[in-house]
């Protein structure tokens, strides 16, 4: 359906593509990757006929319908639903014509238009639009709000919903996860996997690409190189290519040696066993990803964290909120040197509010103990707004540390790819990604022993994300992380905490368990809406054990037991709800009672398996 033949494209003096060819077939889902400035967005513009090639041809199937995400932030008083429905141009045209036909009382024309509405499934369009909006995180009562009532990030979600509703044969998505939280990303993955049309995605979210695409096109050296499989498969294939060409891996081997020293240092300490184990997994994976990022222009690291007390910081039964509005109740949390915590929870649950308390920006109601040796570096979602636009990267570093020399500043900023006279340019001319890099550079310079990161990978390309991950892998201070980047979470976090329903509590599972938790919660809401509006239901399942080592099985079953026990408490709480015993809630009651017995049996099975494993290990 799409063929690029012997294509050459030049923008100014820079050649983006040179005599390159590519074919994409109907129904394929393709990830388009490459360094910033390699030509990915320009390739989209070629397909959309917004650019013409300097040489070669772009051949598209006749009458091909192409949909893309609008990059302009929408404005206006139309409702969120109406904005999304506007993505279907034919539907909008028919509705306008139908209104005119009804005004003129043209019965024949009215009948024609209603027939066409039925042919394009126009009558179901409002419900389909609502389904997409709710999937992307909008509440039911927000669907009728005007576009201008939403923030910029939520308006970009409206643009994404609009393009998902639009009829298309080819869907072009440029960074579709940029303004989404983890829950909306889960939903979008499922939606895209079920689509029949062709999809081409530019994304720096490797986990998203792994879960959606079956082919990667890598833009490198003015060529379009195609690889079958997901992003992880592409990394391995490309690494093998370079290995076959005897590519040098000296830099990567130094990183591995550094990481190995961390493992060797802490493996014998019981308090560090979890961190050491997770770092060993990183060593096993680093060789695979090294080749793809060998040309990475970003190479930086954190200095050793200064000594801190133990605990560094603790909260004891604290209430957290703004004035009289309490968001989180009875929060108890202790951070020790080397802890790596990831915060999970739905949008608006209070994750960022909790981090503000840990940073000292917000005072809790209750006991909070802070070490006198604490040194916090905090990257907030609004961090870029704190930069001084008329000043340079060098000025910002000198403002943070007046004693830094120009030579030292240039060397440090160069690791973040701010080189030559770029270090003296006003940052108002920087892109969003460059500003984010500068904000991270300033954070690294502070040499913290407690690092608080709230969505640090926003605006960062794949290379910078990889460099940040590598630096954080070797960081030896305490870390608290909020991010929708699952690769960061899986690479860096040893313990998860779930922020939900006004509480903060340990989450025993991994990200797959969290996705299951979200699914169950969604089912609860649907059951709630179908009955009295106050009853929860859901389902829980325990996966079968794998044939792995006894220690691995024990850890897995203990995690499953914690998650299943948590579900049992939720069901018991629901069964105490008097609304459950109303006539219109009979279905929910039966489901809960059946699930209650099943979960109790699951707990018994897990406890038996854990005891058996303990006996074998003793």
C-alpha positions, 0 to 999 in steps of 0.5 A: 500500500506504501512504497518509497522508491530510491528516495532522497530528501534534503532539508537545507544542507542536511541530507536526511535520506539518500537513495533509500527504498521501503515497502509497507503492506496493508495491515502492518504495524511498524515502529519508526525509530532513529536519533532526533533529526534523522528524518522520522517526522520528515518521512511522515510529511513525505507520506502526507504530501506535505514535502516532496522528495528531491529524488525518487517516488512515494507511491500510495494505493489509490484513494488511501485514507490517511489519518495523523495526530494534529500537533496544534493544541485545540481551542474552542467551546465545542465539547470534548465529544464533538471535537473527537467526532469532528475527526470523521470528516464524512460524518461531519459533512453528512450531519451538516447536510442533514441539518440543511435537508431537515430545514428545507423539509427535503424528505428524499434527501433526508432519507438518502443521508440517513441511509449513508449514516447507517452505511458508515456506522454513524449512529454509533459514533458518539458511543465510540467516541465516548469509549475512546475518551474514557479509555484515554483517561477522561471521566464520564462527566468530562465528555460534555465539557468544552475543549477550553476547559482542559489543560494543554496535555489533556487537549493533546489527548483529545487530538489523539482520540480524534485521530483514533475515531477517524476512518483511515487505511493508514494511521500515522502516530507521532509520539502518541504516548507523550501526554499519556499516563501508564493506564492510558498507555495500557488501553492504547496498546490494546486498541492499536493491536485490535486495529485492522488498518496499517499503523506507523508509529514514531515513539521513544517508548520501547515497551509500547513498541514491543507491545504493538509493532511487528516490524521496526524501520530504523532511520540511520546513515540516510537509509531506512533499514527494516527489521522484522519483530518488535523493538527488543528483537530489533536491538538484538538483530542490530547488535548481531550485525555490528558484532559480525562487523567486529564493532568495538564495545570498549565503552560498554565493557567499562560500564559493565565492569562498573556495574559488576563492581556494584554487584560484587560490593553489595551482593554479600549484604542482606540489606542490598541483596535485592539491588544486587540481584536487579543489577545482575539482570541489567548486566545480562541485558546490557550487551544486547542493547549496547550496539544500538546506542553505541553512537549515543551522544549522551554519556554522563554519570552521577558522582557517588552519593554522600553518606546519609542517615538511616533512614534518610527520611520517614513518614509516620501516619501522616496526612497529606493534602492542601489545606483542609483537603486531605488527599492521602491519609495515614501514610507511613513510609521509610526511605533508606540509602540505596532504596529504589521505589516506584510509585504506581497509581491512577492519574490524580491519585496523589503520586506527585503530591506525595513526592512534593512532601518527600522533597520538602515542597509540601508539609504533611500533617503528622510526623516526618523525620528527615536526616540532617545529612539529606541532600535532595535533587527533585525533578518535577513535571513543571521543572522546565518552567523553572528555567530562565529562558533568556539565560544559557545552559552555562549560566544555569550551571554557574547559578547552581554552583558559582565556583564551577570553571568554564572548562569544567562546565563545558566538559560536563554540559558536553556529556549532555550534548551541549557543545561549543557555543551552544552552551552560551545560547539563550535556552528560549531557542532550545527544544523541549527535549533540550530543556529537559536535558538541561534540567536533568544535567543540573540535577546530576550536578547536585550530587544527591543522596535522595533522587526524586523523579516525577516523569523525567523521560518526558520530551526525551528521545530514545538515546537520552532515555537510554543514557539516563537509564544507564546513569541511574543504574549506577546511582548509589543513592535512594531513588523515588520514581514516577514515570509512564516509561515502563522500561525505566521502571523495570530497569531501576525499581526494586519495590513498588508502592501503590497510591490509590483511594487515599492510601499509600501501600506496598504493591507486591507484584510487578507491572504485569500485576499492576496492569491486571489490577487496573483491569479488575478495577475497570471491571469493578467500575462497570459493575458499579455502573450497571447496578446501584452505582456503589458496588464493586466486583472483579476477578483475580487469577493466579498464574501457574508456576514455572519450572524455575529454581526454588528460590525464584518460585518462592519469591513469585508465590509470595508476591502472588499471595500478597496480591491475592490476600489484598484482593480478598480484603477488597471483596470482604469490604464490598460484601459489607456494603448494604447496597449489594443486597438490593434487587438490582445488584443480584448479579454483582452479589453472585459474582462477588460470592463466587469470587470470594470462594475462589480467592480463598481457595487460591490462598490455600493453594499458594500457602501450601506451595510456599510451605513445600518450597520452604521445606525443600530449601531448608 
